Amino acid sequence: MSLRVNAEVYQEVLRTVVKPWTDTVAGGATISSRTLLQSIRPDSSSMSPNTGH
C-alpha cells in the first residue's frame, strides 16, 4: 500500500516535522528514533512533532 499526498500536505510535513528535526540535529542535539517515529506516526491527528514524554 502506498500513501499519496498533495503538495500542501507535503509542505506541511516539511515545515512541521522535517525542518524542526533538521534544526535540532544541526544544533548538535541528539534525537532518539522512538521520539522521531512518535512524531510521524500515521494515526497522529496533527503533523507536528510530539512534544510530550
Buried (B, 14 or more C-beta within 10 A) or exposed (E): EEEEEEEEEEEBBEEBBEEBBEEBEEEEEEEEEEBBEBBBEEEEEEBBBBEEE
